[in-house]
Amino acid sequence: MDYTFMFIMLLGAYVAFRIASSVVMAVIKTAFFAAFLAIGILAMSSTVGLL
């Protein structure tokens, strides 16, 4: 078994995992922000409607 090839494979898998997790975190943060913004806009419009 060639250890350098195994090390490169592990390094590639680690880098891919880090990139994927950071992308997933960015998507989750964006979704939370969009939901928060939508709830805020709905609350503002309902408050304005009540006034």
mmJSON file of the N, C-alpha and C atoms, coordinates in Angstrom:
{"data_MODEL":{"atom_site":{
"group_PDB":["ATOM","ATOM","ATOM","ATOM","ATOM","ATOM","ATOM","ATOM","ATOM","ATOM","ATOM","ATOM","ATOM","ATOM","ATOM","ATOM","ATOM","ATOM","ATOM","ATOM","ATOM","ATOM","ATOM","ATOM","ATOM","ATOM","ATOM","ATOM","ATOM","ATOM","ATOM","ATOM","ATOM","ATOM","ATOM","ATOM","ATOM","ATOM","ATOM","ATOM","ATOM","ATOM","ATOM","ATOM","ATOM","ATOM","ATOM","ATOM","ATOM","ATOM","ATOM","ATOM","ATOM","ATOM","ATOM","ATOM","ATOM","ATOM","ATOM","ATOM","ATOM","ATOM","ATOM","ATOM","ATOM","ATOM","ATOM","ATOM","ATOM","ATOM","ATOM","ATOM","ATOM","ATOM","ATOM","ATOM","ATOM","ATOM","ATOM","ATOM","ATOM","ATOM","ATOM","ATOM","ATOM","ATOM","ATOM","ATOM","ATOM","ATOM","ATOM","ATOM","ATOM","ATOM","ATOM","ATOM","ATOM","ATOM","ATOM","ATOM","ATOM","ATOM","ATOM","ATOM","ATOM","ATOM","ATOM","ATOM","ATOM","ATOM","ATOM","ATOM","ATOM","ATOM","ATOM","ATOM","ATOM","ATOM","ATOM","ATOM","ATOM","ATOM","ATOM","ATOM","ATOM","ATOM","ATOM","ATOM","ATOM","ATOM","ATOM","ATOM","ATOM","ATOM","ATOM","ATOM","ATOM","ATOM","ATOM","ATOM","ATOM","ATOM","ATOM","ATOM","ATOM","ATOM","ATOM","ATOM","ATOM","ATOM","ATOM","ATOM","ATOM"],
"id":[1,2,3,4,5,6,7,8,9,10,11,12,13,14,15,16,17,18,19,20,21,22,23,24,25,26,27,28,29,30,31,32,33,34,35,36,37,38,39,40,41,42,43,44,45,46,47,48,49,50,51,52,53,54,55,56,57,58,59,60,61,62,63,64,65,66,67,68,69,70,71,72,73,74,75,76,77,78,79,80,81,82,83,84,85,86,87,88,89,90,91,92,93,94,95,96,97,98,99,100,101,102,103,104,105,106,107,108,109,110,111,112,113,114,115,116,117,118,119,120,121,122,123,124,125,126,127,128,129,130,131,132,133,134,135,136,137,138,139,140,141,142,143,144,145,146,147,148,149,150,151,152,153],
"type_symbol":["N","C","C","N","C","C","N","C","C","N","C","C","N","C","C","N","C","C","N","C","C","N","C","C","N","C","C","N","C","C","N","C","C","N","C","C","N","C","C","N","C","C","N","C","C","N","C","C","N","C","C","N","C","C","N","C","C","N","C","C","N","C","C","N","C","C","N","C","C","N","C","C","N","C","C","N","C","C","N","C","C","N","C","C","N","C","C","N","C","C","N","C","C","N","C","C","N","C","C","N","C","C","N","C","C","N","C","C","N","C","C","N","C","C","N","C","C","N","C","C","N","C","C","N","C","C","N","C","C","N","C","C","N","C","C","N","C","C","N","C","C","N","C","C","N","C","C","N","C","C","N","C","C"],
"label_atom_id":["N","CA","C","N","CA","C","N","CA","C","N","CA","C","N","CA","C","N","CA","C","N","CA","C","N","CA","C","N","CA","C","N","CA","C","N","CA","C","N","CA","C","N","CA","C","N","CA","C","N","CA","C","N","CA","C","N","CA","C","N","CA","C","N","CA","C","N","CA","C","N","CA","C","N","CA","C","N","CA","C","N","CA","C","N","CA","C","N","CA","C","N","CA","C","N","CA","C","N","CA","C","N","CA","C","N","CA","C","N","CA","C","N","CA","C","N","CA","C","N","CA","C","N","CA","C","N","CA","C","N","CA","C","N","CA","C","N","CA","C","N","CA","C","N","CA","C","N","CA","C","N","CA","C","N","CA","C","N","CA","C","N","CA","C","N","CA","C","N","CA","C","N","CA","C","N","CA","C"],
"label_alt_id":[null,null,null,null,null,null,null,null,null,null,null,null,null,null,null,null,null,null,null,null,null,null,null,null,null,null,null,null,null,null,null,null,null,null,null,null,null,null,null,null,null,null,null,null,null,null,null,null,null,null,null,null,null,null,null,null,null,null,null,null,null,null,null,null,null,null,null,null,null,null,null,null,null,null,null,null,null,null,null,null,null,null,null,null,null,null,null,null,null,null,null,null,null,null,null,null,null,null,null,null,null,null,null,null,null,null,null,null,null,null,null,null,null,null,null,null,null,null,null,null,null,null,null,null,null,null,null,null,null,null,null,null,null,null,null,null,null,null,null,null,null,null,null,null,null,null,null,null,null,null,null,null,null],
"label_comp_id":["MET","MET","MET","ASP","ASP","ASP","TYR","TYR","TYR","THR","THR","THR","PHE","PHE","PHE","MET","MET","MET","PHE","PHE","PHE","ILE","ILE","ILE","MET","MET","MET","LEU","LEU","LEU","LEU","LEU","LEU","GLY","GLY","GLY","ALA","ALA","ALA","TYR","TYR","TYR","VAL","VAL","VAL","ALA","ALA","ALA","PHE","PHE","PHE","ARG","ARG","ARG","ILE","ILE","ILE","ALA","ALA","ALA","SER","SER","SER","SER","SER","SER","VAL","VAL","VAL","VAL","VAL","VAL","MET","MET","MET","ALA","ALA","ALA","VAL","VAL","VAL","ILE","ILE","ILE","LYS","LYS","LYS","THR","THR","THR","ALA","ALA","ALA","PHE","PHE","PHE","PHE","PHE","PHE","ALA","ALA","ALA","ALA","ALA","ALA","PHE","PHE","PHE","LEU","LEU","LEU","ALA","ALA","ALA","ILE","ILE","ILE","GLY","GLY","GLY","ILE","ILE","ILE","LEU","LEU","LEU","ALA","ALA","ALA","MET","MET","MET","SER","SER","SER","SER","SER","SER","THR","THR","THR","VAL","VAL","VAL","GLY","GLY","GLY","LEU","LEU","LEU","LEU","LEU","LEU"],
"label_asym_id":["A","A","A","A","A","A","A","A","A","A","A","A","A","A","A","A","A","A","A","A","A","A","A","A","A","A","A","A","A","A","A","A","A","A","A","A","A","A","A","A","A","A","A","A","A","A","A","A","A","A","A","A","A","A","A","A","A","A","A","A","A","A","A","A","A","A","A","A","A","A","A","A","A","A","A","A","A","A","A","A","A","A","A","A","A","A","A","A","A","A","A","A","A","A","A","A","A","A","A","A","A","A","A","A","A","A","A","A","A","A","A","A","A","A","A","A","A","A","A","A","A","A","A","A","A","A","A","A","A","A","A","A","A","A","A","A","A","A","A","A","A","A","A","A","A","A","A","A","A","A","A","A","A"],
"label_entity_id":["1","1","1","1","1","1","1","1","1","1","1","1","1","1","1","1","1","1","1","1","1","1","1","1","1","1","1","1","1","1","1","1","1","1","1","1","1","1","1","1","1","1","1","1","1","1","1","1","1","1","1","1","1","1","1","1","1","1","1","1","1","1","1","1","1","1","1","1","1","1","1","1","1","1","1","1","1","1","1","1","1","1","1","1","1","1","1","1","1","1","1","1","1","1","1","1","1","1","1","1","1","1","1","1","1","1","1","1","1","1","1","1","1","1","1","1","1","1","1","1","1","1","1","1","1","1","1","1","1","1","1","1","1","1","1","1","1","1","1","1","1","1","1","1","1","1","1","1","1","1","1","1","1"],
"label_seq_id":[1,1,1,2,2,2,3,3,3,4,4,4,5,5,5,6,6,6,7,7,7,8,8,8,9,9,9,10,10,10,11,11,11,12,12,12,13,13,13,14,14,14,15,15,15,16,16,16,17,17,17,18,18,18,19,19,19,20,20,20,21,21,21,22,22,22,23,23,23,24,24,24,25,25,25,26,26,26,27,27,27,28,28,28,29,29,29,30,30,30,31,31,31,32,32,32,33,33,33,34,34,34,35,35,35,36,36,36,37,37,37,38,38,38,39,39,39,40,40,40,41,41,41,42,42,42,43,43,43,44,44,44,45,45,45,46,46,46,47,47,47,48,48,48,49,49,49,50,50,50,51,51,51],
"pdbx_PDB_ins_code":[null,null,null,null,null,null,null,null,null,null,null,null,null,null,null,null,null,null,null,null,null,null,null,null,null,null,null,null,null,null,null,null,null,null,null,null,null,null,null,null,null,null,null,null,null,null,null,null,null,null,null,null,null,null,null,null,null,null,null,null,null,null,null,null,null,null,null,null,null,null,null,null,null,null,null,null,null,null,null,null,null,null,null,null,null,null,null,null,null,null,null,null,null,null,null,null,null,null,null,null,null,null,null,null,null,null,null,null,null,null,null,null,null,null,null,null,null,null,null,null,null,null,null,null,null,null,null,null,null,null,null,null,null,null,null,null,null,null,null,null,null,null,null,null,null,null,null,null,null,null,null,null,null],
"Cartn_x":[0.851,0.0,0.888,0.561,1.348,0.758,1.589,1.078,0.892,1.716,1.56,0.22,-0.161,-1.449,-2.594,-2.487,-3.512,-3.598,-2.426,-2.4,-3.058,-2.762,-3.36,-4.875,-5.314,-6.751,-7.415,-6.778,-7.337,-7.374,-6.308,-6.246,-7.344,-7.527,-8.565,-9.95,-10.178,-11.476,-11.718,-10.669,-10.791,-11.107,-10.384,-10.617,-12.028,-12.456,-13.804,-14.849,-14.599,-15.541,-15.611,-14.459,-14.443,-15.192,-14.966,-15.639,-17.151,-17.546,-18.973,-19.634,-18.963,-19.568,-19.682,-18.679,-18.758,-19.864,-20.031,-21.102,-22.456,-22.593,-23.862,-24.156,-23.121,-23.33,-23.773,-23.167,-23.54,-24.991,-25.389,-26.775,-27.744,-27.404,-28.284,-28.398,-27.268,-27.304,-28.158,-28.008,-28.799,-30.288,-30.629,-32.033,-32.603,-31.822,-32.29,-32.498,-31.549,-31.659,-32.886,-33.137,-34.296,-35.59,-35.636,-36.851,-37.061,-35.975,-36.063,-36.559,-36.022,-36.424,-37.903,-38.345,-39.741,-40.668,-40.284,-41.11,-41.167,-40.024,-39.999,-40.883,-40.84,-41.662,-43.145,-43.47,-44.865,-45.335,-44.492,-44.869,-45.06,-44.155,-44.271,-45.564,-45.857,-47.054,-48.319,-48.324,-49.505,-49.668,-48.531,-48.604,-49.134,-48.64,-49.118,-50.604,-51.01,-52.411,-53.293,-52.785,-53.561,-53.699,-52.634,-52.705,-53.598],
"Cartn_y":[-1.192,0.0,1.245,2.16,3.401,4.424,4.819,5.689,7.133,7.589,8.967,9.126,8.105,8.151,8.179,7.365,7.319,8.673,9.274,10.573,11.649,11.623,12.599,12.408,11.134,10.84,11.389,11.144,11.632,13.151,13.79,15.245,15.809,15.191,15.63,15.479,14.354,14.131,15.158,15.47,16.453,17.841,18.235,19.544,19.618,18.546,18.523,18.616,17.917,17.962,19.366,20.009,21.368,22.331,22.23,23.11,22.874,21.595,21.264,21.773,21.606,22.036,23.565,24.266,25.725,26.205,25.529,25.89,25.643,24.493,24.172,25.209,25.606,26.604,27.938,28.317,29.574,29.517,28.368,28.218,28.306,27.644,27.66,29.082,29.793,31.172,32.041,31.872,32.656,32.344,31.064,30.673,31.269,31.203,31.784,33.289,33.947,35.391,35.737,34.962,35.218,35.002,33.932,33.665,34.776,35.206,36.286,37.566,37.854,39.05,38.972,37.8,37.633,37.8,37.219,37.345,38.801,39.49,40.898,41.738,41.476,42.232,41.952,40.687,40.333,41.024,41.026,41.674,43.172,43.786,45.224,45.525,44.726,45.0,44.775,43.744,43.502,44.611,45.092,46.208,47.462,47.725,48.89,48.714,47.477,47.213,47.442,47.078,47.298,48.78,49.538,50.991,51.598],
"Cartn_z":[0.0,0.0,0.0,-0.903,-1.001,-0.025,0.944,2.003,1.546,0.594,0.122,-0.595,-1.383,-2.078,-1.057,-0.001,1.033,1.75,2.015,2.693,1.827,0.514,-0.399,-0.454,-0.455,-0.464,0.802,1.952,3.214,3.236,2.759,2.727,1.814,0.656,-0.266,0.332,1.017,1.648,2.75,3.522,4.601,4.04,2.978,2.37,1.795,1.119,0.543,1.65,2.771,3.891,4.481,4.632,5.176,4.255,2.955,1.998,2.038,2.054,2.061,3.341,4.492,5.751,5.795,5.273,5.276,4.336,3.197,2.27,2.918,3.6,4.271,5.352,6.115,7.163,6.555,5.43,4.778,4.3,3.739,3.264,4.43,5.556,6.729,7.276,7.358,7.852,6.936,5.615,4.668,4.821,5.001,5.163,6.45,7.537,8.796,8.641,7.975,7.791,6.956,5.887,5.022,5.803,6.612,7.404,8.426,9.088,10.072,9.408,8.223,7.484,7.097,6.627,6.221,7.42,8.579,9.785,10.225,10.144,10.515,9.614,8.311,7.356,7.61,7.874,8.16,9.442,10.466,11.726,11.509,10.732,10.463,9.712,8.689,7.885,8.714,9.569,10.389,11.42,11.969,12.921,12.234,11.018,10.267,9.938,9.633,9.328,10.542,11.727,12.953,13.257,12.945,13.145,12.059],
"occupancy":[1.0,1.0,1.0,1.0,1.0,1.0,1.0,1.0,1.0,1.0,1.0,1.0,1.0,1.0,1.0,1.0,1.0,1.0,1.0,1.0,1.0,1.0,1.0,1.0,1.0,1.0,1.0,1.0,1.0,1.0,1.0,1.0,1.0,1.0,1.0,1.0,1.0,1.0,1.0,1.0,1.0,1.0,1.0,1.0,1.0,1.0,1.0,1.0,1.0,1.0,1.0,1.0,1.0,1.0,1.0,1.0,1.0,1.0,1.0,1.0,1.0,1.0,1.0,1.0,1.0,1.0,1.0,1.0,1.0,1.0,1.0,1.0,1.0,1.0,1.0,1.0,1.0,1.0,1.0,1.0,1.0,1.0,1.0,1.0,1.0,1.0,1.0,1.0,1.0,1.0,1.0,1.0,1.0,1.0,1.0,1.0,1.0,1.0,1.0,1.0,1.0,1.0,1.0,1.0,1.0,1.0,1.0,1.0,1.0,1.0,1.0,1.0,1.0,1.0,1.0,1.0,1.0,1.0,1.0,1.0,1.0,1.0,1.0,1.0,1.0,1.0,1.0,1.0,1.0,1.0,1.0,1.0,1.0,1.0,1.0,1.0,1.0,1.0,1.0,1.0,1.0,1.0,1.0,1.0,1.0,1.0,1.0,1.0,1.0,1.0,1.0,1.0,1.0],
"B_iso_or_equiv":[0.0,0.0,0.0,0.0,0.0,0.0,0.0,0.0,0.0,0.0,0.0,0.0,0.0,0.0,0.0,0.0,0.0,0.0,0.0,0.0,0.0,0.0,0.0,0.0,0.0,0.0,0.0,0.0,0.0,0.0,0.0,0.0,0.0,0.0,0.0,0.0,0.0,0.0,0.0,0.0,0.0,0.0,0.0,0.0,0.0,0.0,0.0,0.0,0.0,0.0,0.0,0.0,0.0,0.0,0.0,0.0,0.0,0.0,0.0,0.0,0.0,0.0,0.0,0.0,0.0,0.0,0.0,0.0,0.0,0.0,0.0,0.0,0.0,0.0,0.0,0.0,0.0,0.0,0.0,0.0,0.0,0.0,0.0,0.0,0.0,0.0,0.0,0.0,0.0,0.0,0.0,0.0,0.0,0.0,0.0,0.0,0.0,0.0,0.0,0.0,0.0,0.0,0.0,0.0,0.0,0.0,0.0,0.0,0.0,0.0,0.0,0.0,0.0,0.0,0.0,0.0,0.0,0.0,0.0,0.0,0.0,0.0,0.0,0.0,0.0,0.0,0.0,0.0,0.0,0.0,0.0,0.0,0.0,0.0,0.0,0.0,0.0,0.0,0.0,0.0,0.0,0.0,0.0,0.0,0.0,0.0,0.0,0.0,0.0,0.0,0.0,0.0,0.0],
"pdbx_formal_charge":[null,null,null,null,null,null,null,null,null,null,null,null,null,null,null,null,null,null,null,null,null,null,null,null,null,null,null,null,null,null,null,null,null,null,null,null,null,null,null,null,null,null,null,null,null,null,null,null,null,null,null,null,null,null,null,null,null,null,null,null,null,null,null,null,null,null,null,null,null,null,null,null,null,null,null,null,null,null,null,null,null,null,null,null,null,null,null,null,null,null,null,null,null,null,null,null,null,null,null,null,null,null,null,null,null,null,null,null,null,null,null,null,null,null,null,null,null,null,null,null,null,null,null,null,null,null,null,null,null,null,null,null,null,null,null,null,null,null,null,null,null,null,null,null,null,null,null,null,null,null,null,null,null],
"auth_seq_id":[1,1,1,2,2,2,3,3,3,4,4,4,5,5,5,6,6,6,7,7,7,8,8,8,9,9,9,10,10,10,11,11,11,12,12,12,13,13,13,14,14,14,15,15,15,16,16,16,17,17,17,18,18,18,19,19,19,20,20,20,21,21,21,22,22,22,23,23,23,24,24,24,25,25,25,26,26,26,27,27,27,28,28,28,29,29,29,30,30,30,31,31,31,32,32,32,33,33,33,34,34,34,35,35,35,36,36,36,37,37,37,38,38,38,39,39,39,40,40,40,41,41,41,42,42,42,43,43,43,44,44,44,45,45,45,46,46,46,47,47,47,48,48,48,49,49,49,50,50,50,51,51,51],
"auth_comp_id":["MET","MET","MET","ASP","ASP","ASP","TYR","TYR","TYR","THR","THR","THR","PHE","PHE","PHE","MET","MET","MET","PHE","PHE","PHE","ILE","ILE","ILE","MET","MET","MET","LEU","LEU","LEU","LEU","LEU","LEU","GLY","GLY","GLY","ALA","ALA","ALA","TYR","TYR","TYR","VAL","VAL","VAL","ALA","ALA","ALA","PHE","PHE","PHE","ARG","ARG","ARG","ILE","ILE","ILE","ALA","ALA","ALA","SER","SER","SER","SER","SER","SER","VAL","VAL","VAL","VAL","VAL","VAL","MET","MET","MET","ALA","ALA","ALA","VAL","VAL","VAL","ILE","ILE","ILE","LYS","LYS","LYS","THR","THR","THR","ALA","ALA","ALA","PHE","PHE","PHE","PHE","PHE","PHE","ALA","ALA","ALA","ALA","ALA","ALA","PHE","PHE","PHE","LEU","LEU","LEU","ALA","ALA","ALA","ILE","ILE","ILE","GLY","GLY","GLY","ILE","ILE","ILE","LEU","LEU","LEU","ALA","ALA","ALA","MET","MET","MET","SER","SER","SER","SER","SER","SER","THR","THR","THR","VAL","VAL","VAL","GLY","GLY","GLY","LEU","LEU","LEU","LEU","LEU","LEU"],
"auth_asym_id":["A","A","A","A","A","A","A","A","A","A","A","A","A","A","A","A","A","A","A","A","A","A","A","A","A","A","A","A","A","A","A","A","A","A","A","A","A","A","A","A","A","A","A","A","A","A","A","A","A","A","A","A","A","A","A","A","A","A","A","A","A","A","A","A","A","A","A","A","A","A","A","A","A","A","A","A","A","A","A","A","A","A","A","A","A","A","A","A","A","A","A","A","A","A","A","A","A","A","A","A","A","A","A","A","A","A","A","A","A","A","A","A","A","A","A","A","A","A","A","A","A","A","A","A","A","A","A","A","A","A","A","A","A","A","A","A","A","A","A","A","A","A","A","A","A","A","A","A","A","A","A","A","A"],
"auth_atom_id":["N","CA","C","N","CA","C","N","CA","C","N","CA","C","N","CA","C","N","CA","C","N","CA","C","N","CA","C","N","CA","C","N","CA","C","N","CA","C","N","CA","C","N","CA","C","N","CA","C","N","CA","C","N","CA","C","N","CA","C","N","CA","C","N","CA","C","N","CA","C","N","CA","C","N","CA","C","N","CA","C","N","CA","C","N","CA","C","N","CA","C","N","CA","C","N","CA","C","N","CA","C","N","CA","C","N","CA","C","N","CA","C","N","CA","C","N","CA","C","N","CA","C","N","CA","C","N","CA","C","N","CA","C","N","CA","C","N","CA","C","N","CA","C","N","CA","C","N","CA","C","N","CA","C","N","CA","C","N","CA","C","N","CA","C","N","CA","C","N","CA","C","N","CA","C","N","CA","C"],
"pdbx_PDB_model_num":[1,1,1,1,1,1,1,1,1,1,1,1,1,1,1,1,1,1,1,1,1,1,1,1,1,1,1,1,1,1,1,1,1,1,1,1,1,1,1,1,1,1,1,1,1,1,1,1,1,1,1,1,1,1,1,1,1,1,1,1,1,1,1,1,1,1,1,1,1,1,1,1,1,1,1,1,1,1,1,1,1,1,1,1,1,1,1,1,1,1,1,1,1,1,1,1,1,1,1,1,1,1,1,1,1,1,1,1,1,1,1,1,1,1,1,1,1,1,1,1,1,1,1,1,1,1,1,1,1,1,1,1,1,1,1,1,1,1,1,1,1,1,1,1,1,1,1,1,1,1,1,1,1]
}}}
